[in-house]
Amino acid sequence: MQAGRGVLIVGEASNGGLGPTTAELLAAGRALLRDLEGELTVGLVGHNLAMAAETAIQAGADRVYTVDDALLQDLPADLCLSALAELYQTVTPEVILIARTAWGREVAPRLAGRLGVGLLQDCLEVGIEADSGRLTALRPVCGGNFLARVRCTGSPQMAALRPQTYAPLTPEPGRRGEVVAVPVALDASQVRARVVRRVRHEHSGVSLTEARVVISGGRGLGGPEPFRDLEELAGTLGAAVGASRAAVDAGWVPGYWQIGLTGATIAPELYITVGISGASQHMAGCSGAKVIVAINTDAEAPIFREARYGVVADWQAVLPAFMEAVRSL
Ligand SMILES: Cc1cc2nc3c(=O)[nH]c(=O)nc-3n(C[C@H](O)[C@H](O)[C@H](O)COP(=O)(O)OP(=O)(O)OC[C@H]3O[C@@H](n4cnc5c(N)ncnc54)[C@H](O)[C@@H]3O)c2cc1C
């Protein structure tokens, strides 16, 4: 494999615009370039990418490469791989960063396989090791109980980052950069899996992963009904409602409410947990929260090690008073 230069962000376009994780990866890539030489480029595959490409420049990219084709409209993994492999040959970066979104989870390992290199998976932070100049990353292991520092050995060096672990750079509306269309002859017969139906999560109000305030309930709520109280409180606060896996597994709330290692990753300004013990697998999804508030009857619950403010009490006593106070404010 030839030695590359710079950082290639495998970006994502959504609804004609740039997906939020691409701006986060640009911040990570820009930080890496303090210790690497070369440009910060974004590779976009999909269809009608002009606006997303422009936004990527404003979000910090020096150059954007696009493979824009109607066949890529639904992002079929097989064709995306051909397009990404071609982008790699065009850009020849030293480092490739991709977000660990649903699409990223599908294509990142396959792209690594195609390039014959390893992939640092589920990274919370990436850096360049001073002595070796290799890409290193911090990633949760053993169900989130430990963090391991791992290092890339192949070339190009490749990492998949967990969403919401880097704050995007401040966008610069007048920023200029080149957008390069990469011609790739795609073969529709290569598609082995097709999207047959898309099911949208019905949710009114704020999305869990973008909310500035999130209120979550756990097994300590005792059943599905108290989640209606959390929804009411969330409505007053302009917040989103989440849950622990125990509440999801009990069938009290839908699976897409789950926060944690095997659920959503959130990074709100304020995270209020009610009847959640704070197991490491739950905390793996909310370690980016700025302020955690916990309501729990057990003073020894691990959540109190993470919470800035805690109430050791039955939620049934605390929540009505809290809701009243919020309403009056
Ligand atoms: C591979 C793997 C992946 C996992 N992924 C996830 C994940 O993504 N997300 C996740 O959440 N979990 C995940 N888990 C499960 C995790 O280990 C915990 O089992 C789970 O988070 C516990 O949920 P909980 O805190 O609601 O329940 P519990 O641990 O049972 O805690 C309930 C809490 O409520 C308190 N309580 C009880 N009654 C009241 C009351 N009346 N008022 C106030 N507090 C009360 C109790 O003191 C207790 O601390 C995973 C586990 C594994 C092995």
The ligand as an SDF file (V2000), in Angstrom:
LIG
                    3D

 53 58  0  0  0  0  0  0  0  0999 V2000
  -23.3130   -6.1060   26.4480 C   0  0  0  0  0  0  0  0  0  0  0  0
  -24.2670   -5.2590   27.2500 C   0  0  0  0  0  0  0  0  0  0  0  0
  -24.7320   -4.0920   26.6850 C   0  0  0  0  0  0  0  0  0  0  0  0
  -25.6020   -3.2770   27.4110 C   0  0  0  0  0  0  0  0  0  0  0  0
  -26.0350   -2.1080   26.8510 N   0  0  0  0  0  0  0  0  0  0  0  0
  -26.7910   -1.2760   27.6020 C   0  0  0  0  0  0  0  0  0  0  0  0
  -27.2030   -0.0090   27.0780 C   0  0  0  0  0  0  0  0  0  0  0  0
  -26.9370    0.3390   25.9220 O   0  0  0  0  0  0  0  0  0  0  0  0
  -27.9280    0.7970   27.8780 N   0  0  0  0  0  0  0  0  0  0  0  0
  -28.2740    0.4610   29.1740 C   0  0  0  0  0  0  0  0  0  0  0  0
  -28.9500    1.2560   29.8460 O   0  0  0  0  0  0  0  0  0  0  0  0
  -27.9050   -0.7210   29.6690 N   0  0  0  0  0  0  0  0  0  0  0  0
  -27.1950   -1.5990   28.9140 C   0  0  0  0  0  0  0  0  0  0  0  0
  -26.8600   -2.8190   29.4320 N   0  0  0  0  0  0  0  0  0  0  0  0
  -27.4780   -3.2380   30.7110 C   0  0  0  0  0  0  0  0  0  0  0  0
  -26.7900   -2.6470   31.9330 C   0  0  0  0  0  0  0  0  0  0  0  0
  -25.7390   -3.4840   32.3340 O   0  0  0  0  0  0  0  0  0  0  0  0
  -27.8030   -2.5170   33.1120 C   0  0  0  0  0  0  0  0  0  0  0  0
  -28.3530   -3.7820   33.3680 O   0  0  0  0  0  0  0  0  0  0  0  0
  -28.9310   -1.5360   32.8440 C   0  0  0  0  0  0  0  0  0  0  0  0
  -28.4000   -0.2900   32.4240 O   0  0  0  0  0  0  0  0  0  0  0  0
  -29.7270   -1.3530   34.1390 C   0  0  0  0  0  0  0  0  0  0  0  0
  -30.8020   -0.4890   33.8980 O   0  0  0  0  0  0  0  0  0  0  0  0
  -31.4070    0.3300   35.1010 P   0  0  0  0  0  0  0  0  0  0  0  0
  -30.3770    1.2190   35.6780 O   0  0  0  0  0  0  0  0  0  0  0  0
  -32.6830    0.9430   34.6420 O   0  0  0  0  0  0  0  0  0  0  0  0
  -31.8430   -0.8280   36.1230 O   0  0  0  0  0  0  0  0  0  0  0  0
  -31.2020   -1.2450   37.5150 P   0  0  0  0  0  0  0  0  0  0  0  0
  -29.7470   -1.4980   37.4040 O   0  0  0  0  0  0  0  0  0  0  0  0
  -32.0630   -2.3200   38.0340 O   0  0  0  0  0  0  0  0  0  0  0  0
  -31.3510    0.0580   38.4220 O   0  0  0  0  0  0  0  0  0  0  0  0
  -32.5740    0.5670   38.8470 C   0  0  0  0  0  0  0  0  0  0  0  0
  -32.2560    1.6880   39.8160 C   0  0  0  0  0  0  0  0  0  0  0  0
  -33.4570    2.3080   40.2270 O   0  0  0  0  0  0  0  0  0  0  0  0
  -33.3410    2.6390   41.5960 C   0  0  0  0  0  0  0  0  0  0  0  0
  -34.7010    2.7100   42.1300 N   0  0  0  0  0  0  0  0  0  0  0  0
  -35.5460    1.6940   42.4510 C   0  0  0  0  0  0  0  0  0  0  0  0
  -36.7370    2.1800   42.8680 N   0  0  0  0  0  0  0  0  0  0  0  0
  -36.6290    3.5300   42.8200 C   0  0  0  0  0  0  0  0  0  0  0  0
  -37.5220    4.5900   43.1260 C   0  0  0  0  0  0  0  0  0  0  0  0
  -38.7730    4.3450   43.5410 N   0  0  0  0  0  0  0  0  0  0  0  0
  -37.1040    5.8640   42.9730 N   0  0  0  0  0  0  0  0  0  0  0  0
  -35.8380    6.1240   42.5290 C   0  0  0  0  0  0  0  0  0  0  0  0
  -34.9450    5.1580   42.2180 N   0  0  0  0  0  0  0  0  0  0  0  0
  -35.3490    3.8750   42.3570 C   0  0  0  0  0  0  0  0  0  0  0  0
  -32.5210    1.5150   42.2040 C   0  0  0  0  0  0  0  0  0  0  0  0
  -31.8810    1.9610   43.3870 O   0  0  0  0  0  0  0  0  0  0  0  0
  -31.5310    1.2030   41.0870 C   0  0  0  0  0  0  0  0  0  0  0  0
  -30.3140    1.9270   41.2380 O   0  0  0  0  0  0  0  0  0  0  0  0
  -26.0070   -3.6530   28.7200 C   0  0  0  0  0  0  0  0  0  0  0  0
  -25.5110   -4.8340   29.2680 C   0  0  0  0  0  0  0  0  0  0  0  0
  -24.6660   -5.6310   28.5440 C   0  0  0  0  0  0  0  0  0  0  0  0
  -24.1400   -6.8820   29.1720 C   0  0  0  0  0  0  0  0  0  0  0  0
  1  2  1  0
  2  3  1  0
  2 52  2  0
  3  4  2  0
  4  5  1  0
  4 50  1  0
  5  6  2  0
  6  7  1  0
  6 13  1  0
  7  8  2  0
  7  9  1  0
  9 10  1  0
 10 11  2  0
 10 12  1  0
 12 13  2  0
 13 14  1  0
 14 15  1  0
 14 50  1  0
 15 16  1  0
 16 17  1  0
 16 18  1  0
 18 19  1  0
 18 20  1  0
 20 21  1  0
 20 22  1  0
 22 23  1  0
 23 24  1  0
 24 25  2  0
 24 26  1  0
 24 27  1  0
 27 28  1  0
 28 29  2  0
 28 30  1  0
 28 31  1  0
 31 32  1  0
 32 33  1  0
 33 34  1  0
 33 48  1  0
 34 35  1  0
 35 36  1  0
 35 46  1  0
 36 37  1  0
 36 45  1  0
 37 38  2  0
 38 39  1  0
 39 40  1  0
 39 45  2  0
 40 41  1  0
 40 42  2  0
 42 43  1  0
 43 44  2  0
 44 45  1  0
 46 47  1  0
 46 48  1  0
 48 49  1  0
 50 51  2  0
 51 52  1  0
 52 53  1  0
M  END
$$$$
